[in-house]
Amino acid sequence: MEWWVYMPKVELHAHLNGSVRDSTLLELARVLGDEGVIVFSDVEHVIMKDDRSLHEVFKLFDLIHILTTDHKTVTRITKEVVEDFAYENVVYLELRTTPKKNDSKGMSKRSYMEAVMEGLRAVTAVDVDFAPQSLDARTSLNRIPMNVDFYNAKHPVILCTDDSGVFSSSLRRSTVSLHQHLVGLGKKELFQLARNGIDYIFADDEVKGDLTEIFSSAAKELDL
């Protein structure tokens, strides 16, 4: 197993709707097409692509906004997103979503959030301990281009995916990309970059302590 696969990761800025699996989007979009809600051929090729233009990304968001008015779909997507991050060995995840209301589907903002919570409780691949938060006061820097000078200046930096589904991104892929293309960021530096995320999480000191132990144990396993 490559070291970047085994390395624990902290994800502090992921959007639920933007992290939907391509395979799930394809399946659900085909159903909408059969029902006449959308023209499936208009989105099929976009879903199948791995490198999308900004225009194509927003086309997918339009599709996702239609899909996430159904309670069952919201629950399924939530479960799958958490499982996908767990597969990336993400040991702490801050997942964001905005409650939605759709009277035609009997969805209130409360029932939307209940569907999300049901998805979290449905995860069986890993142990999930979740604590809902209502406000994100952190300034997101995940869209600022990363370079070595930025890192060496000791500016607080964390790796985030934002919308891993529509942008075809992952923490694993980002780690590998930085390792391959930026001189000065080796295995030890990238591990520390991931570990630094603990300092900026919303959780309490007990959770931070647990995460610190996880990273310390991984550091020994990876000989860091």
C-alpha positions in Angstrom: 0.0 0.0 0.0 1.4 3.4 -1.0 2.1 5.8 1.9 -0.4 8.4 0.7 -3.2 5.8 0.9 -2.3 4.7 4.4 -1.8 8.3 5.6 -4.7 9.6 7.8 -6.4 12.7 6.4 -8.5 15.5 7.8 -11.2 17.1 5.5 -12.4 20.4 6.7 -14.4 21.7 3.7 -16.5 19.2 1.8 -20.0 19.9 0.4 -22.5 17.1 0.4 -24.1 17.9 -2.9 -20.8 18.4 -4.6 -19.4 15.1 -3.4 -21.9 12.7 -5.0 -20.5 9.6 -6.8 -20.5 9.8 -10.6 -22.0 6.3 -10.7 -24.9 7.4 -8.4 -25.4 10.6 -10.5 -25.5 8.5 -13.7 -28.1 6.0 -12.2 -30.4 8.7 -10.7 -30.1 10.9 -13.8 -31.2 8.0 -16.0 -34.3 7.6 -13.8 -35.1 11.3 -14.1 -34.7 11.0 -17.9 -37.1 8.0 -18.0 -39.6 10.1 -16.0 -39.3 13.0 -18.4 -37.9 15.4 -15.8 -34.6 15.9 -17.6 -33.1 15.1 -21.0 -30.7 12.3 -20.0 -28.5 12.7 -23.1 -27.8 16.4 -22.1 -26.0 15.3 -18.9 -24.8 11.8 -19.6 -21.5 12.8 -21.3 -20.8 15.4 -18.6 -21.2 12.8 -15.8 -18.9 10.4 -17.6 -16.1 13.0 -17.9 -13.2 13.1 -15.5 -12.0 16.6 -16.5 -15.0 19.0 -16.6 -15.1 22.7 -17.6 -16.6 25.2 -15.2 -19.7 25.3 -17.4 -20.1 21.5 -17.1 -19.6 21.6 -13.4 -22.5 24.0 -13.0 -24.6 21.8 -15.2 -24.0 19.0 -12.8 -24.9 21.2 -9.9 -28.3 22.0 -11.6 -28.9 18.2 -11.8 -27.9 17.6 -8.2 -30.3 20.3 -7.0 -33.1 18.4 -8.7 -32.0 15.1 -7.2 -31.7 16.3 -3.6 -35.4 17.1 -3.2 -36.1 13.5 -2.5 -35.6 12.2 1.1 -34.4 8.8 0.1 -31.9 10.2 -2.3 -30.5 12.6 0.3 -30.1 9.7 2.7 -28.3 7.6 0.1 -26.0 10.3 -1.0 -25.0 11.2 2.6 -24.2 7.5 3.3 -22.1 7.1 0.2 -20.2 10.4 0.6 -19.1 9.4 4.1 -18.1 6.0 3.0 -16.1 7.4 0.1 -14.2 9.7 2.4 -13.6 6.8 4.8 -12.1 4.9 1.8 -9.7 7.7 1.4 -8.7 7.2 5.0 -10.2 10.5 6.1 -10.4 10.2 9.9 -12.2 13.5 10.5 -14.7 15.0 8.1 -16.5 18.4 8.2 -19.4 17.9 5.8 -21.5 20.9 4.7 -25.0 21.1 3.4 -27.8 23.7 3.3 -31.3 22.6 4.4 -33.7 22.6 1.5 -37.4 23.0 1.3 -39.6 21.6 -1.5 -43.4 21.6 -0.8 -44.1 19.5 -3.9 -42.1 16.6 -2.5 -43.2 17.1 1.1 -39.7 18.2 2.1 -39.2 20.8 4.8 -35.8 22.0 5.9 -36.2 19.9 9.0 -37.1 16.7 7.1 -34.1 17.4 4.7 -31.8 17.4 7.7 -33.4 14.3 9.2 -32.7 12.6 5.9 -29.0 13.6 6.2 -28.9 12.3 9.7 -30.4 9.1 8.6 -27.7 8.7 6.0 -25.0 9.2 8.7 -26.6 6.6 10.9 -26.8 4.2 8.0 -23.0 4.1 7.5 -21.7 0.7 8.5 -18.3 0.6 6.7 -16.8 2.7 9.5 -17.7 3.9 13.0 -19.3 7.3 12.7 -19.5 9.8 15.5 -21.1 13.0 14.3 -21.9 16.4 15.9 -24.1 18.8 13.8 -22.9 22.4 13.6 -25.0 25.3 12.3 -22.3 27.8 11.4 -19.0 27.8 9.5 -17.0 30.8 10.6 -13.7 29.6 9.0 -12.4 31.4 6.0 -11.8 28.9 3.3 -8.4 29.0 1.6 -8.8 25.8 -0.4 -9.2 27.7 -3.7 -5.9 29.6 -3.4 -3.2 28.0 -5.6 -0.8 26.1 -3.5 2.9 26.7 -3.9 6.0 26.1 -1.9 6.6 29.7 -0.9 3.1 29.8 0.5 3.8 26.7 2.5 7.3 27.8 3.6 5.9 31.2 4.8 4.1 29.2 7.6 0.7 30.4 6.5 -2.0 28.1 7.8 -2.6 25.7 4.9 -4.9 22.6 4.7 -5.9 20.3 1.9 -9.6 20.2 1.1 -11.6 18.8 -1.7 -14.6 21.2 -1.6 -16.7 19.3 -4.2 -14.9 16.0 -4.8 -17.6 14.6 -7.1 -18.2 17.4 -9.6 -14.5 18.4 -9.6 -13.3 14.8 -9.7 -10.9 15.5 -6.9 -9.8 13.6 -3.7 -7.4 14.2 -0.8 -5.4 11.3 -2.0 -5.1 12.7 -5.5 -4.2 16.1 -4.2 -1.5 14.7 -1.9 0.0 12.7 -4.8 -0.1 15.8 -7.1 1.7 18.0 -4.6 4.3 15.3 -4.0 5.0 14.9 -7.7 4.9 18.5 -8.8 6.1 20.7 -6.0 9.8 20.6 -5.0 10.2 20.7 -1.3 7.1 18.8 -0.3 8.1 15.3 0.4 6.5 12.5 2.4 7.3 14.1 5.8 6.1 17.6 4.8 2.8 16.3 3.3 2.1 14.2 6.4 2.6 17.3 8.5 0.4 19.3 6.2 -2.4 16.7 6.8 -1.7 16.7 10.5 -1.9 20.5 10.7 -5.6 20.3 9.9 -6.2 19.2 13.5 -5.5 22.7 14.7 -8.4 24.1 12.7 -11.3 21.7 13.3 -14.5 22.8 15.0 -14.4 19.8 17.4 -13.4 20.0 21.1 -10.0 19.2 22.6 -10.9 15.6 23.3 -11.5 15.0 19.6 -8.3 16.8 18.8 -6.4 14.6 21.2 -7.9 11.4 19.6 -6.8 12.7 16.1 -3.3 13.5 17.4 -3.0 9.9 18.6 -4.1 8.6 15.3 -1.5 10.7 13.4 1.2 9.8 15.9 0.5 6.1 15.4 0.5 6.5 11.6 3.8 8.4 11.8 5.5 5.4 13.4 4.0 3.0 10.9 5.2 5.2 8.1 8.6 5.7 9.7 8.3 9.5 9.9 
